[in-house]
Structures are given as structure tokens and as C-alpha cells.
Amino acid sequence: MRPRAGKRTARLRWGILGPGRIAPRIVRALADNERGELVAVASRDPERGRAFAERHGAQTVHDTYEALLADPSVDVVYVALPNGLHAEWTVRALDAGKHVLCEKPLALTVADVDAIGEAAARNGRIAVEAFMYLHHPQTAKALGIARSGALGDLQVISSAFSFLLTYPNDPRLDPALGGGSLWDVGCYAVSVSRRIAGEEPDGIAGFARFDDRGVDRAFVGQLHFPSGLLAHFESGFDAADRERVEIVGSEATLAIEHPFLPEPDGPPPRMTIHRDGAVEEVEVESIDDYRAEVDDLQGAILDGSAPRVDLAFSRGSIATLVALDRAARARIGSGGQERVGPVPCRPGVGRRG
Ligand SMILES: NC(=O)c1ccc[n+]([C@@H]2O[C@H](COP(=O)([O-])OP(=O)(O)OC[C@H]3O[C@@H](n4cnc5c(N)ncnc54)[C@H](OP(=O)(O)O)[C@@H]3O)[C@@H](O)[C@H]2O)c1
């Protein structure tokens, strides 16, 4: 079904639900954007909403999320809320006639992704998951190299994304809000592995270290794809900043140093091919991938182009994440974590949170 908002206006008017830490990146993507502008923000805290609107130039502040959805001057809603609220507010925004850019992960269950798909279809609107790195030319180049055969036959995808979580009361640590490193940063590793594989895994395994509230602070996942390709990843809240992807082929390995958060303003991100002891630099340009993500959705709304991250892709991501989470929890439920001899670690490690 063709989207309708594009027929109404050539410049899409955006509203933000949740003026938190990530929201300014989308504000920046809308600055000097000939096809979109920020017009409204909604916060549960009127003061926070006003301060955000003043700083970022939004005309309207709504004191409830419902009020922003009822605002006829908003065409597109950016859902920048904690994970556990994504599906509900995406469906409500679609039913209010808005298009939606929703932060990752789009939902916490496959049924919720399907509910989003149904709401999009019945309202003739578009909903996309905000995986900005999939819009970066670095990702496109890596996929091109992997698929070209330049690395030989693909063997393994290895990825990592971790950081030291120090914010007190962070929703990332709340089990009721979809907390956990798997949902927060492991979702990047799962998405890139599936993107490279070009198919869904037919076997998975997951291991996690959970805190007292049942939220994983560290996760190690393994995926097997029908082609025989293997992937493994780690995600975490207790480890130093780390992001990396390696695509290992029978003849060479492609290493991406900043696969998920390449800096838009610094030097281009570094990508290298390692072959027979030699290292070859791969040229990549530096762009604002949040801007590319916004432009991609605006193109889908105004021109009818296919969004780069569609709901089928998101559905596969969520299905894999649910299976990984379940696998790691089943190990606890079935009589405790398996131990192979003593686990050497410093006192205190694994007991935070
Ligand atoms: N794509 C990326 O690069 C990227 C980076 C970081 C995060 N993210 C994703 O973006 C989303 C938001 O992350 P963030 O770091 O911006 O989060 P945050 O600052 O902790 O929270 C965002 C907003 O959520 C609202 N909120 C509503 N109910 C809440 C509750 N019960 N507890 C706490 N906050 C609540 C708050 O807005 P009000 O109280 O003002 O209404 C808050 O400002 C997450 O889904 C995360 O996975 C994406």
C-alpha cells in the first residue's frame, strides 16, 4: 500500500517520544534536512521536554506521549524509549496515522513485530527499526567484499560490542523494560551476522552472566546458518568499550574496527583485509549514518522506495534474539550454569549490578 503522508507534504514533520540520550542524533539528522524537520517532542517530564525543545528548536512540547500522537502537525514519530516500550508506542503511533522510526530492538517478541506489521498495513504507514550502521557505506562495502568471493569461502563471522555501563537506574538494567546486553548491543552483532549470511540461523546457543534481577550483563552467542557459515559474538555491560567484526574467509579476513558506531566527524572508520600476512586498507568514507537512516525512511515515505531495513529483517533479528535469550536462561533453569573446572576470575567480577 502506498504511504499517504508523502502526498500531504514534501517536508516531513517529525516528533520525538523520549528526549533521552540518543534523541539528539536524530535531531542532528534533521538539521538542514530539505525533506524533514523536527516540530515536536513529548516527555513525561514537562521541564525535560521544554529544555530539549529549547535546545534543539522544536516548536511544540507535549506533556504526554498520547498528545504527540494526536498532534496533526506530526507526520513521523521517532520512538526513542526504552526497549520494553518500543512495540506498544510504535503500534499506537501507526494507529494514529504516523510513520515510525523506532529504536533497536524493534520489539521483544516476534508476536509484537507481527503486530507492528499489521498496524503498518492497516494504516498504510511505514515502520522501520533504527539500525543506523546498516545505512553506512562501510557496511555496504563489507557486505560487497564478503559476497564477492574476495575472502574465499566464508567460514566464520566474529563480532563483539561491549561497554562499561555506569549510569545509575539505567533502563538497560530493568528486566521489565527489556534490559540486558543481548537486547541492547548484542542485537547489532546478531543483525550483522544475519545480514552477511543472507539467511536465518538454523541453530543457536547462548551463554550469559545474569545479575540478581535476571538481566544479562554479559552474553556469548553462537549461530549456525544453513549454508554452513558459523557466527559467534559477545556483548556486555561490564567490559571496556569494544566493537569489532571479523568476516573470516578461506583466503582472507576482513576486519572492521568500528562496525556499529563509526564516527561521523572523525577520520574514516578503518577496515582492513588480512591475507597471507599482508594487510590491505579498504577505503571507506565518513558519513553521519543517522542522517542516512532518516533520509532512507523519508525516501520510503515520499518516493515509495523500499526501506533498507524492512520488517521481515527485523522479525528475523527478534526471533534470533528471543531464541538466544531463551537458550541462555534454560541453562540456569536446568540446574545451574555448566562449569568445566574452576573459573579463574578476579573477586567481584560477575557480581555487579
Ligand atoms: N541507535 C543508536 O545508536 C542507539 C544508541 C543508544 C540507544 N539506543 C536505543 O534508543 C533507546 C533509548 O535509549 P537512550 O539511551 O536514549 O535511553 P534513555 O536516555 O535512558 O531514555 C530515553 C527516554 O525514555 C523515556 N522513558 C519512558 N519511560 C521510561 C522509563 N520507565 N524509564 C526510563 N525512561 C523512560 C524517558 O523520556 P521522558 O521521561 O522524558 O518521557 C527517557 O528520556 C533504547 O531502545 C536504546 O536501545 C540506540
The ligand as a MOL file (V3000), in Angstrom:
LIG
                    3D

  0  0  0     0  0            999 V3000
M  V30 BEGIN CTAB
M  V30 COUNTS 48 52 0 0 0
M  V30 BEGIN ATOM
M  V30 1 N 20.9340 3.6940 17.5460 0
M  V30 2 C 21.7810 4.0390 18.4950 0
M  V30 3 O 22.9020 4.4720 18.2510 0
M  V30 4 C 21.3470 3.9430 19.9180 0
M  V30 5 C 22.1910 4.4070 20.9240 0
M  V30 6 C 21.7150 4.3930 22.2290 0
M  V30 7 C 20.4520 3.8990 22.5000 0
M  V30 8 N 19.6770 3.4110 21.5050 0 CHG=1
M  V30 9 C 18.3210 2.8980 21.7870 0
M  V30 10 O 17.4960 4.0390 21.9940 0
M  V30 11 C 16.5540 3.7860 23.0130 0
M  V30 12 C 16.6800 4.8790 24.0670 0
M  V30 13 O 17.9930 4.8660 24.5770 0
M  V30 14 P 18.5450 6.1160 25.4350 0
M  V30 15 O 19.9340 5.7820 25.8020 0
M  V30 16 O 18.2570 7.3730 24.7230 0 CHG=-1
M  V30 17 O 17.6090 5.9460 26.6980 0
M  V30 18 P 17.3470 6.8910 27.9280 0
M  V30 19 O 18.0230 8.1950 27.7370 0
M  V30 20 O 17.6430 6.1050 29.1590 0
M  V30 21 O 15.7490 7.0250 27.8690 0
M  V30 22 C 15.0950 7.6130 26.7780 0
M  V30 23 C 13.7860 8.1840 27.2370 0
M  V30 24 O 12.8530 7.1670 27.5460 0
M  V30 25 C 11.7900 7.7550 28.2900 0
M  V30 26 N 11.1790 6.7880 29.2060 0
M  V30 27 C 9.9050 6.4000 29.1460 0
M  V30 28 N 9.6320 5.5030 30.0820 0
M  V30 29 C 10.7530 5.3290 30.7910 0
M  V30 30 C 11.0920 4.5460 31.9070 0
M  V30 31 N 10.1880 3.7470 32.5060 0
M  V30 32 N 12.3400 4.6210 32.3730 0
M  V30 33 C 13.2550 5.4170 31.7900 0
M  V30 34 N 12.9910 6.1850 30.7090 0
M  V30 35 C 11.7480 6.1500 30.2270 0
M  V30 36 C 12.4160 8.9540 29.0070 0
M  V30 37 O 11.7730 10.0940 28.4850 0
M  V30 38 P 10.8230 11.0480 29.3470 0
M  V30 39 O 10.9100 10.6050 30.7780 0
M  V30 40 O 11.4320 12.3720 29.1140 0
M  V30 41 O 9.4830 10.8770 28.7680 0
M  V30 42 C 13.8610 8.9650 28.5350 0
M  V30 43 O 14.3740 10.2230 28.2840 0
M  V30 44 C 16.8410 2.3740 23.5190 0
M  V30 45 O 15.9280 1.4950 22.9310 0
M  V30 46 C 18.2280 2.0590 23.0260 0
M  V30 47 O 18.3780 0.6790 22.7160 0
M  V30 48 C 20.0990 3.4460 20.2270 0
M  V30 END ATOM
M  V30 BEGIN BOND
M  V30 1 1 1 2
M  V30 2 2 2 3
M  V30 3 1 2 4
M  V30 4 1 4 5
M  V30 5 2 4 48
M  V30 6 2 5 6
M  V30 7 1 6 7
M  V30 8 2 7 8
M  V30 9 1 8 9
M  V30 10 1 8 48
M  V30 11 1 9 10
M  V30 12 1 9 46
M  V30 13 1 10 11
M  V30 14 1 11 12
M  V30 15 1 11 44
M  V30 16 1 12 13
M  V30 17 1 13 14
M  V30 18 2 14 15
M  V30 19 1 14 16
M  V30 20 1 14 17
M  V30 21 1 17 18
M  V30 22 2 18 19
M  V30 23 1 18 20
M  V30 24 1 18 21
M  V30 25 1 21 22
M  V30 26 1 22 23
M  V30 27 1 23 24
M  V30 28 1 23 42
M  V30 29 1 24 25
M  V30 30 1 25 26
M  V30 31 1 25 36
M  V30 32 1 26 27
M  V30 33 1 26 35
M  V30 34 2 27 28
M  V30 35 1 28 29
M  V30 36 1 29 30
M  V30 37 2 29 35
M  V30 38 1 30 31
M  V30 39 2 30 32
M  V30 40 1 32 33
M  V30 41 2 33 34
M  V30 42 1 34 35
M  V30 43 1 36 37
M  V30 44 1 36 42
M  V30 45 1 37 38
M  V30 46 2 38 39
M  V30 47 1 38 40
M  V30 48 1 38 41
M  V30 49 1 42 43
M  V30 50 1 44 45
M  V30 51 1 44 46
M  V30 52 1 46 47
M  V30 END BOND
M  V30 END CTAB
M  END
